[in-house]
Amino acid sequence: MPPITPALAVAIHDTPGYWGDVTSSVDWCEKNYEWTPYIAEFFNSWSSLAMVILGEACARMNPTGLRAYTLLGRSITVVGVGSWLFHATLKYTMQMTDELPMLWALSIFCYIAVTSRYAHVVDRRKVAWALSLWTLMVTLLTATFSGKVQFFLFQTSFNGLSLGMAFLCWRAKRDLEDAAMRHVACLFGRGFKLYLLAALVWLVDTNLCPYVNGDAGTSVLPFNVQLHAWWHVLASLGLVYLVVLMMGHYCLVNNVPFKMRYVAKVFPYIHAN
């Protein structure tokens, strides 16, 4: 059994469940099997469906005709399914179905951003091969190691790709502003703010669990506000804003007329004219 990260060990409880002992390298700040013996982390599991819904929305919305965007949407869907399985079982094998697809989705996103922003400079095939080989190497390393090493490898790779994605999205924002499309460019700021809020929520849940888990004696809150579940929702929504931003940028670069709309003033989408 891989060792559980010490900072997260405070979340473990003795309540027995259908899936048995925890074998994942992390155990989040939600009491295990509190609501049903068949789902280890109830709120963390069901909130993962936000990724499935928004991933399918991105895949079906694709107005660019570029298959990579459909693949990106489907990969986000896979992340959501894997996250549900991971939080429902807290098994190491299911943890890999959550974490590894996250790396794959970010790699696809980076491929789209690089080949769109630098279309006249880079070779699409070389970019695809480079990102594929890098992702394969990180996948093998992450799946091979366990405990603190595995947690460090994943977080380093994930955050590194996220920074690259953020830079490329910022460049796309500048291009859209130069083209007088500020109504599309503003998606960057909104998505980035959602991501920052999601990251803050994740950090508090990960590092300050005893103070926010609702347990008497240590928690400053009367009940667990399920911050990791909110991370799922906020990060998913922030990602959609950035994906739609890049779809708009792709249409701009390739001279595809498009319009942007909102569903319920919250969910952005674009369609080609």
Phi and psi in degrees as a GROMACS rama.xvg file:
@    title "Ramachandran Plot"
@    xaxis  label "Phi"
@    yaxis  label "Psi"
@TYPE xy
-64.1509  141.775  PRO-2
-64.4502  144.162  PRO-3
-88.331  136.119  ILE-4
-55.3593  124.757  THR-5
-54.4753  -40.3436  PRO-6
-62.7583  -22.2257  ALA-7
-105.492  -3.05375  LEU-8
-65.9844  -19.8716  ALA-9
-65.1828  -16.5219  VAL-10
-83.9181  -10.1345  ALA-11
-75.6237  138.588  ILE-12
-131.083  161.706  HIS-13
-88.8383  0.452727  ASP-14
-60.1276  121.07  THR-15
-71.9107  150.761  PRO-16
-143.36  171.773  GLY-17
-59.3691  -36.0944  TYR-18
-87.82  -0.278754  TRP-19
76.5881  -152.052  GLY-20
-65.198  149.985  ASP-21
-72.7562  127.006  VAL-22
-118.959  -3.56754  THR-23
-70.3371  159.903  SER-24
-79.8041  -9.29389  SER-25
-136.967  150.345  VAL-26
-135.975  112.782  ASP-27
-76.9944  175.982  TRP-28
-83.0592  57.7582  CYS-29
-139.241  133.773  GLU-30
-62.0191  128.631  LYS-31
-74.7037  136.762  ASN-32
55.279  35.5314  TYR-33
-75.502  -33.5777  GLU-34
-102.767  -29.7152  TRP-35
-156.176  144.513  THR-36
-72.3357  -4.81463  PRO-37
-101.184  -9.94569  TYR-38
-130.34  116.295  ILE-39
-62.9391  -54.6458  ALA-40
-118.69  98.6336  GLU-41
-62.3666  -54.3104  PHE-42
-70.362  -39.0627  PHE-43
-64.4752  -32.4555  ASN-44
-70.7335  -55.4717  SER-45
-68.8835  -29.6724  TRP-46
-67.7298  -19.2372  SER-47
-64.5835  -20.7516  SER-48
-66.0285  -16.9027  LEU-49
-59.5337  -38.0684  ALA-50
-68.0823  -38.3404  MET-51
-64.1537  -47.1183  VAL-52
-64.0511  -48.5528  ILE-53
-72.8724  -30.8323  LEU-54
-64.5542  -44.6162  GLY-55
-66.3961  -34.91  GLU-56
-63.2119  -43.2734  ALA-57
-64.5791  -40.9132  CYS-58
-65.6286  -39.5068  ALA-59
-82.7787  -24.8862  ARG-60
-75.5304  -24.9515  MET-61
-37.6211  104.42  ASN-62
-96.2455  0.0290368  PRO-63
-86.3343  -23.3401  THR-64
80.9197  -1.78384  GLY-65
-85.0567  121.567  LEU-66
-62.0038  -27.8017  ARG-67
-60.4412  -32.7787  ALA-68
-69.8045  -39.0482  TYR-69
-64.267  -42.4447  THR-70
-62.3885  -39.0559  LEU-71
-61.7141  -46.0496  LEU-72
-59.896  -43.9979  GLY-73
-64.5711  -36.5982  ARG-74
-66.6832  -34.53  SER-75
-65.8625  -38.8334  ILE-76
-59.7337  -44.1715  THR-77
-61.8255  -39.3346  VAL-78
-59.2387  -44.1549  VAL-79
-62.9919  -42.5693  GLY-80
-64.1785  -44.8134  VAL-81
-62.9621  -39.1178  GLY-82
-64.0154  -40.482  SER-83
-60.5398  -45.6182  TRP-84
-64.8223  -39.3639  LEU-85
-63.7808  -51.8902  PHE-86
-71.87  -25.3004  HIS-87
-74.3939  -28.896  ALA-88
-114.844  -28.4543  THR-89
54.4764  38.6897  LEU-90
-101.593  145.696  LYS-91
-62.0275  -40.2232  TYR-92
-62.875  -38.3809  THR-93
-72.3011  -28.5598  MET-94
-60.7408  -37.0616  GLN-95
-67.728  -31.9106  MET-96
-71.2636  -15.0928  THR-97
-91.8374  -52.2253  ASP-98
-75.831  -43.97  GLU-99
-64.6716  -42.9312  LEU-100
-61.464  -25.5878  PRO-101
-63.6693  -40.9446  MET-102
-65.453  -41.1205  LEU-103
-64.0126  -42.3724  TRP-104
-63.2554  -42.6545  ALA-105
-65.7758  -36.6532  LEU-106
-63.3496  -42.5688  SER-107
-63.5942  -41.712  ILE-108
-61.1495  -45.4519  PHE-109
-63.9594  -37.7068  CYS-110
-59.9583  -46.9836  TYR-111
-61.2141  -46.3134  ILE-112
-65.3919  -43.2194  ALA-113
-66.5697  -47.9154  VAL-114
-73.342  -20.4916  THR-115
-82.985  -46.8421  SER-116
-71.7377  -35.6205  ARG-117
-118.171  42.0656  TYR-118
-57.6854  -33.4489  ALA-119
-90.1838  0.459813  HIS-120
-115.058  -38.0705  VAL-121
-100.994  158.736  VAL-122
-96.8169  118.602  ASP-123
-55.5975  -42.0367  ARG-124
-64.7012  -41.8635  ARG-125
-65.3915  -40.3538  LYS-126
-62.7213  -43.854  VAL-127
-62.257  -44.5451  ALA-128
-64.7809  -43.7324  TRP-129
-61.8539  -47.7555  ALA-130
-67.8175  -36.1559  LEU-131
-64.9808  -44.8332  SER-132
-65.6212  -42.4558  LEU-133
-63.2226  -44.4744  TRP-134
-63.9415  -40.1723  THR-135
-62.0592  -43.8519  LEU-136
-62.3221  -46.6382  MET-137
-65.479  -37.6572  VAL-138
-60.1589  -47.352  THR-139
-63.4684  -42.9187  LEU-140
-66.4608  -43.5159  LEU-141
-65.6471  -38.8681  THR-142
-75.1096  -24.4696  ALA-143
-80.1302  -42.8533  THR-144
-87.0826  168.363  PHE-145
-144.893  174.573  SER-146
64.2946  -139.995  GLY-147
-62.0855  -38.5687  LYS-148
-63.597  -45.9906  VAL-149
-63.795  -44.0666  GLN-150
-61.048  -42.609  PHE-151
-66.3639  -44.5567  PHE-152
-60.2999  -45.7532  LEU-153
-65.5261  -48.6911  PHE-154
-63.512  -39.4361  GLN-155
-63.6705  -47.0732  THR-156
-65.5829  -45.7854  SER-157
-63.286  -46.9974  PHE-158
-69.9383  -33.3127  ASN-159
-63.6154  -46.4147  GLY-160
-64.6468  -36.643  LEU-161
-63.8112  -40.006  SER-162
-64.8778  -42.1237  LEU-163
-61.4756  -42.2734  GLY-164
-62.8287  -42.3745  MET-165
-61.9739  -42.0799  ALA-166
-62.9647  -45.626  PHE-167
-66.5036  -35.6832  LEU-168
-67.0542  -36.6542  CYS-169
-64.1726  -40.5484  TRP-170
-64.5078  -39.0888  ARG-171
-63.1608  -39.8595  ALA-172
-58.8906  -43.9447  LYS-173
-62.9726  -40.6051  ARG-174
-63.0476  -41.744  ASP-175
-67.1515  -37.2381  LEU-176
-64.2547  -43.1022  GLU-177
-62.3769  -26.9853  ASP-178
-91.987  13.9706  ALA-179
61.5838  35.8076  ALA-180
-115.316  55.2824  MET-181
-64.9722  -27.464  ARG-182
-66.415  -24.1564  HIS-183
-91.2044  -40.1248  VAL-184
-60.8401  -29.0584  ALA-185
-65.2015  -16.3203  CYS-186
-60.7657  -30.3533  LEU-187
-60.9272  -51.0782  PHE-188
-61.2834  -41.5891  GLY-189
-67.8732  -43.7693  ARG-190
-65.1561  -40.5192  GLY-191
-64.267  -40.8679  PHE-192
-64.2098  -40.3115  LYS-193
-63.3712  -39.8913  LEU-194
-65.4043  -41.6425  TYR-195
-62.3669  -43.302  LEU-196
-63.6255  -41.4888  LEU-197
-62.7759  -41.6539  ALA-198
-64.163  -40.9564  ALA-199
-62.1445  -44.6991  LEU-200
-60.4391  -43.5557  VAL-201
-62.0622  -43.5924  TRP-202
-65.7983  -41.7261  LEU-203
-64.9554  -46.106  VAL-204
-62.2498  -37.0458  ASP-205
-76.2385  -41.6734  THR-206
-103.146  -17.7819  ASN-207
-123.194  31.2113  LEU-208
-52.2922  -45.8294  CYS-209
-59.6417  -21.681  PRO-210
-95.2383  -8.32694  TYR-211
-128.834  7.26442  VAL-212
-91.4413  0.691504  ASN-213
81.8586  -1.22397  GLY-214
-71.5567  136.769  ASP-215
-65.403  140.527  ALA-216
102.888  -35.4993  GLY-217
-121.206  -35.7263  THR-218
-75.8277  140.187  SER-219
-87.9665  -5.81745  VAL-220
-110.254  145.271  LEU-221
-73.3283  -17.8111  PRO-222
-152.279  161.603  PHE-223
-73.7166  120.946  ASN-224
-86.0849  4.88976  VAL-225
56.2335  59.3864  GLN-226
-64.9468  -33.6218  LEU-227
-67.4703  -33.145  HIS-228
-65.1585  -39.1503  ALA-229
-66.6825  -32.3298  TRP-230
-58.507  -43.5266  TRP-231
-57.8847  -47.2761  HIS-232
-68.8922  -48.5805  VAL-233
-66.7185  -43.0063  LEU-234
-65.7234  -37.9136  ALA-235
-64.2835  -45.6812  SER-236
-66.2843  -41.6623  LEU-237
-61.0302  -38.6524  GLY-238
-65.2729  -39.6743  LEU-239
-61.0432  -42.3624  VAL-240
-57.8898  -42.6908  TYR-241
-72.5422  -36.3103  LEU-242
-64.4102  -44.4302  VAL-243
-65.1066  -37.5883  VAL-244
-55.8908  -47.8402  LEU-245
-70.7287  -30.6719  MET-246
-63.4259  -43.071  MET-247
-63.3473  -39.5278  GLY-248
-65.6817  -40.6922  HIS-249
-60.7252  -43.7872  TYR-250
-62.8901  -38.8794  CYS-251
-62.3537  -50.1459  LEU-252
-62.7053  -35.3479  VAL-253
-100.418  13.8233  ASN-254
56.8302  42.0089  ASN-255
-100.512  113.603  VAL-256
-62.5683  137.707  PRO-257
-152.251  163.957  PHE-258
-129.078  151.638  LYS-259
-115.708  136.801  MET-260
-133.575  172.466  ARG-261
-126.52  145.34  TYR-262
-100.188  122.121  VAL-263
56.5761  27.7297  ALA-264
60.945  16.2236  LYS-265
-125.216  -46.1895  VAL-266
-96.5434  109.941  PHE-267
-79.3327  149.988  PRO-268
-153.634  157.578  TYR-269
-128.999  155.601  ILE-270
-142.596  144.661  HIS-271
-74.2713  140.593  ALA-272
